[in-house]
Amino acid sequence: MRIIRLLAAVLAVALIFGACSLKKDSNPDGGADNKDPRIIVTSFYPMYVFTLNITQGVENVKVVNMTQPSTGCLHDYQLTPGDMKLLEKADVLVINGAGLENFIEDVRPRLGDTKIIDASEGLELLENGEELEPGEREDHGHSVNPHIWVSVSGAIGQVTNIGNELAEIDPANAEKYLSNARAFVNKLEQLRDKMHRELEDLRSRDIVTFHEAFEYFAEEFDLNVVAAVRQEPDNEPGPQQLARIIEIIRDKGVKAVFTEPQYPSKIAETIARETGVEIYELDPVATGPEKPGPDYYVRVMESNIEVLKKALE
């Protein structure tokens, strides 16, 4: 009898472990069933803010930002082991696209069935200040300006893309994704109208920016970026480039140099000393608080309106 009871106990343990093993195999995150949340990973801060708005109130969805809120644009970003671990767990990965996340192709084979949403898909892109037709970016690669979200119209396009793609990937929640996306787009359209009203009468429209992040923004609101202090955030301008920027400022009577909160402003301070122009700060919403409210993008852009009015009226 003791032997029978012992065999029964061993069999019960085996069945338990077998069941656990089957459940783990059916869910790579080790969850017990389909109640585990759908994990949506965003590549960096603007995509995080947009996706939080689109998924607001959707049950069983978890949005995680891959990079730290202070990371900024992903120019030459190197993935960490922690990033890879998170990406391998993701059901969906939302990227800005337009060449900003240039690490994606190298790691794509390790992402398995992860769905990748490219928020730039089908949008008009800029290269060297000129518009590209949708689909042309394959021919131009990294030379395309990726800072689409800084333009409010660009943000509207990206939010629409993300919402549509999530609705297709997760049909059970499609109506909620689309409804949220439409509500956020409506707020962005109101913001865009407000910005056009308040910026249309600026007396000066020539600006010098820290780097090329504000090209889309400038085009949308009829500002003229006459020079960028740096082509990339980490590239210091050489003496000849710096002298050329100072010459442009003097020749055109530029009133302001705009820095960004994500980067140091020492070079801008040197330019200001040489030219007498004022330094102001514009925020491209590339960084922010760890837990942004749904209106964070709108609030930052409204602040940018006030900065521009002060600097250029």
C-alpha positions in Angstrom: 0.0 0.0 0.0 2.9 2.4 0.9 4.4 1.7 -2.6 1.1 2.5 -4.3 0.8 5.7 -2.4 4.4 6.6 -3.2 3.9 5.9 -6.9 0.7 8.0 -6.9 2.6 10.9 -5.3 5.4 10.7 -7.8 2.9 10.6 -10.7 1.1 13.7 -9.3 4.3 15.7 -9.1 5.2 14.6 -12.6 1.8 15.8 -13.9 2.2 19.2 -12.1 5.6 19.8 -13.6 4.4 18.6 -17.0 1.5 21.0 -16.9 3.7 23.9 -15.9 6.1 23.0 -18.7 3.3 23.0 -21.3 2.0 26.4 -20.0 5.5 27.9 -20.2 6.0 26.6 -23.7 2.6 28.1 -24.8 3.7 31.5 -23.5 7.3 32.6 -23.9 6.9 35.0 -21.0 6.1 32.1 -18.6 2.6 33.2 -18.0 -0.2 30.8 -17.2 -2.7 31.7 -19.9 -3.8 34.4 -22.3 -4.4 36.7 -19.3 -0.8 37.8 -19.5 -0.7 41.4 -20.9 0.2 42.1 -24.5 3.6 43.9 -24.2 4.0 46.9 -26.5 7.6 48.2 -26.4 8.3 51.7 -27.8 11.8 52.6 -29.0 12.1 56.1 -27.4 10.2 58.8 -25.7 7.9 60.4 -28.4 6.7 57.0 -29.5 6.1 56.2 -25.8 3.9 59.3 -25.3 1.9 58.6 -28.5 1.4 54.9 -27.7 0.3 55.6 -24.1 -2.5 57.9 -25.5 -3.6 55.3 -28.1 -3.7 52.4 -25.6 -5.4 54.4 -22.8 -8.1 52.3 -21.1 -7.3 49.2 -23.2 -7.3 46.1 -20.9 -4.5 43.6 -20.8 -2.0 45.9 -22.6 1.3 47.0 -21.1 3.3 49.8 -22.8 7.1 49.8 -21.9 9.6 52.3 -23.2 12.9 50.6 -24.2 15.1 53.6 -23.5 15.4 55.9 -20.5 13.2 59.0 -20.6 16.4 61.1 -20.7 17.9 59.3 -23.7 16.8 61.7 -26.4 17.1 60.9 -30.1 18.5 57.5 -30.9 21.4 58.8 -33.1 24.0 55.9 -33.0 22.2 54.3 -30.0 23.8 51.0 -28.9 21.4 48.4 -27.6 22.1 47.1 -24.1 21.6 43.4 -23.0 18.6 44.7 -21.0 17.2 46.2 -24.2 17.5 42.9 -26.0 15.9 41.0 -23.2 12.9 43.4 -23.3 12.7 43.3 -27.1 12.6 39.5 -27.1 9.6 39.6 -24.8 7.7 42.2 -26.9 4.5 41.3 -28.8 4.7 44.6 -30.6 7.6 47.1 -31.1 6.7 50.7 -32.1 9.5 52.6 -33.8 9.8 56.1 -35.2 11.3 54.8 -38.4 12.9 56.9 -41.1 16.3 55.4 -40.2 16.4 56.7 -36.6 16.5 53.2 -35.1 19.3 51.9 -37.3 19.9 49.0 -35.0 16.6 47.3 -35.9 17.8 45.4 -39.0 20.7 43.8 -37.0 18.4 42.4 -34.3 15.3 41.6 -36.4 16.2 37.9 -36.6 16.1 37.6 -32.8 12.6 39.3 -32.5 10.7 36.2 -33.8 7.0 37.0 -34.2 7.2 40.5 -32.7 5.2 42.9 -34.9 7.1 46.1 -35.7 5.1 49.3 -36.3 7.0 51.9 -38.3 5.3 55.2 -37.4 6.9 56.9 -40.4 5.4 54.6 -43.0 3.8 56.5 -45.9 4.7 60.0 -44.5 6.4 62.7 -46.5 10.1 62.9 -45.3 12.7 65.7 -45.5 16.2 65.4 -46.9 18.4 68.4 -46.8 15.4 70.6 -46.4 13.4 69.1 -49.3 10.3 66.9 -49.3 10.5 63.3 -50.4 7.7 61.4 -51.8 6.4 58.5 -49.6 8.5 55.4 -50.1 11.6 57.2 -51.3 13.5 56.8 -48.1 14.8 53.4 -49.1 17.0 55.2 -51.7 18.4 57.7 -49.3 18.9 55.7 -46.1 20.4 57.6 -43.2 20.4 61.0 -45.0 16.6 61.4 -44.4 15.6 63.6 -41.5 13.9 61.3 -38.9 12.5 64.0 -36.6 8.9 63.7 -37.9 7.2 64.0 -34.5 8.5 67.5 -33.9 6.0 68.8 -36.5 2.5 68.6 -35.2 1.3 67.3 -38.6 4.0 64.7 -38.4 2.8 63.7 -35.0 -0.7 63.4 -36.3 0.5 61.1 -39.1 2.5 58.9 -36.7 -0.4 58.6 -34.2 -2.7 57.6 -37.0 -0.2 55.0 -38.2 0.3 53.5 -34.7 -3.5 53.4 -34.0 -4.3 51.7 -37.3 -1.5 49.1 -36.9 -2.5 48.2 -33.4 -6.1 47.8 -34.4 -5.0 45.4 -37.1 -2.7 43.4 -34.8 -5.2 43.3 -31.9 -8.7 43.1 -33.5 -10.4 42.5 -30.1 -9.4 46.0 -29.0 -9.5 47.7 -32.4 -12.4 50.0 -31.7 -10.7 51.3 -28.6 -7.3 51.9 -30.3 -9.0 53.8 -33.2 -11.2 55.8 -30.9 -8.2 56.8 -28.7 -6.1 57.7 -31.8 -8.9 59.9 -33.2 -9.4 61.7 -29.9 -5.6 62.4 -29.7 -5.5 63.5 -33.3 -8.3 65.9 -32.6 -6.3 67.5 -29.8 -3.3 67.7 -32.0 -5.3 69.4 -34.8 -6.5 72.0 -32.3 -2.9 72.5 -31.2 -1.8 72.9 -34.8 -4.5 75.5 -35.4 -3.6 77.4 -32.3 0.1 77.4 -33.2 -0.6 78.7 -36.7 -2.8 81.6 -35.3 -0.2 82.6 -32.7 2.9 82.3 -34.9 1.6 83.8 -38.2 2.5 87.4 -37.3 6.0 86.9 -36.1 8.2 89.8 -37.3 11.3 87.6 -37.6 11.2 84.1 -39.1 15.0 83.3 -39.4 16.3 81.0 -36.7 19.4 79.1 -35.8 18.8 75.8 -34.1 20.9 73.4 -32.1 20.6 70.6 -34.7 18.3 69.4 -37.4 15.4 68.3 -35.1 13.3 71.4 -36.0 13.3 71.2 -39.8 9.8 69.7 -39.9 8.5 72.1 -37.3 10.0 75.1 -39.2 8.5 74.0 -42.5 5.0 73.6 -40.9 5.0 77.0 -39.2 6.9 79.0 -42.0 10.1 79.5 -40.1 13.5 79.6 -41.9 16.3 77.5 -40.3 19.3 79.4 -41.7 21.8 77.3 -39.8 22.0 74.3 -37.4 24.9 74.5 -34.9 25.4 70.7 -35.2 24.3 68.3 -37.9 24.2 65.6 -35.2 24.0 66.2 -31.4 27.4 64.7 -30.6 29.3 66.4 -33.4 31.0 69.6 -32.3 31.2 72.2 -35.1 34.7 72.9 -36.4 36.2 76.4 -36.4 35.2 77.0 -40.1 31.6 75.9 -39.5 31.4 78.0 -36.4 32.7 81.1 -38.2 30.2 80.5 -41.0 27.3 80.3 -38.6 28.4 83.6 -37.0 28.6 85.2 -40.4 25.1 84.0 -41.3 23.7 85.4 -38.1 25.2 88.8 -38.7 24.3 88.9 -42.4 20.7 87.9 -41.9 20.1 89.8 -38.6 19.1 86.6 -36.8 17.6 87.4 -33.4 17.9 84.1 -31.6 19.7 80.9 -31.3 17.6 78.0 -30.0 19.1 75.2 -27.9 17.4 72.0 -26.7 17.0 70.9 -23.1 18.5 67.5 -24.0 22.0 68.8 -24.9 24.6 71.3 -23.5 24.5 74.8 -24.8 28.2 75.9 -24.6 28.6 76.3 -28.3 25.4 78.4 -28.4 26.8 80.5 -25.6 30.0 81.1 -27.7 27.9 82.1 -30.7 25.8 84.5 -28.5 28.9 86.2 -27.2 30.3 86.7 -30.7 27.0 88.0 -32.2 25.0 89.4 -29.4 21.9 87.2 -30.1 19.8 85.9 -27.4 19.7 82.2 -26.5 16.3 80.5 -26.1 15.3 76.9 -25.5 12.9 74.9 -27.7 11.9 71.4 -26.7 11.5 68.7 -29.4 9.8 66.4 -26.9 12.6 63.8 -27.2 12.8 63.4 -23.4 10.5 64.0 -20.5 9.3 62.7 -17.1 9.2 59.0 -16.4 5.4 59.1 -16.2 4.1 61.6 -18.7 0.4 62.6 -18.7 -1.6 62.1 -21.8 -1.3 65.8 -22.7 2.5 66.0 -22.2 3.2 66.5 -25.9 0.6 69.3 -26.2 1.8 71.1 -23.1 5.4 71.1 -24.4 4.4 72.4 -27.8 2.3 75.2 -26.2 5.4 76.2 -24.2 7.4 76.3 -27.5 4.8 78.7 -28.8 5.5 81.1 -26.0 9.3 80.8 -26.4 9.0 81.6 -30.1 6.8 84.5 -29.6 9.1 86.0 -27.0 12.2 85.4 -29.2 10.9 86.5 -32.6 8.1 89.1 -32.1 
